[in-house]
Amino acid sequence: MNAGGKNKPMNITGPCTTCAEFQEQLPELFESGVDLKEQEHLKTCEQCSALVDDLEYIAQQAKLLLPIHDPSPAVWDNIQSSLAGEKQNAGANPTSSSAPSHTK
């Protein structure tokens, strides 16, 4: 729904649809899962058709960046333990620094 409370159509029809009008509705069209290749505007507009191809490619590649599996809880426990150990070590010896000394 748009700000006025009216539903936008999911299929843009008619040859009078401008690139700006089509591109304004692209996010909603992508989220709806409709077949974008069936949109009338893309059948006649090479620029928007290329844009949709690029966006679909980017979306497919972005899915590959997501981890296939979440790390096990043991991984997070180990990270938390390591951080707690480092914090304790830093608190036990506040004058030492883990950075190398550059005094001459």
PyMOL commands that set and color helices and strands:
alter all, ss='L'
color gray80, all
select helices_A, chain A and resi 19-32+36-38+40-44+46-65+73-92
alter helices_A, ss='H'
color red, helices_A
deselect
rebuild
show_as cartoon
